[in-house]
Amino acid sequence: MNYAGIKYCDIANGLGCRTVLFVSGCRNHCKDCFQPQTWDFSYGESFDEDTQKQILDSLEPDYVQGLTLLGGEPFEPENQKELVSFVEKVRKRFPQKNIWAFTGYIYDKDLVEGGRKYTQDTDRFLDMIDVLVDGPFIAEEKDIRLKFRGSRNQRVIDLKKTRESGTIELFME
């Protein structure tokens, strides 16, 4: 897996100060995507052990609330396969930190058993994520006043509560 970039002490992609990993590779190709260069799976640099260590070390300070995964697309099957083991490392070392993920896919349609992006890794991956922002960016529904999303169709889902209850529970609503 490649990644397009990492931001440290980011405050735009989740609550609080966060480390943000932008993965490479996306098949959604949303109109007016803010990072179309990340559609290419070979864009950027290799997500190797040194990069993973840098991210883990960046999560050490108490003021860093957690990790955010976006892209590109974390839920492309190739990326899920790589990210699930990394997120397990994050959870093991920092059980008190929260993990957010952004996806252009729809949680209860694409990421469930039988869904078009469901893989053998999906449930393990989803079980480690606290907040999931789902849905494709739709330029015609763009609204810059929204928190943590770009268009009105997107949802900020409290994934822990959703997976416990079996119904979509929105975060901060």
Disulfide bonds with the S-S distance in Angstrom:
none
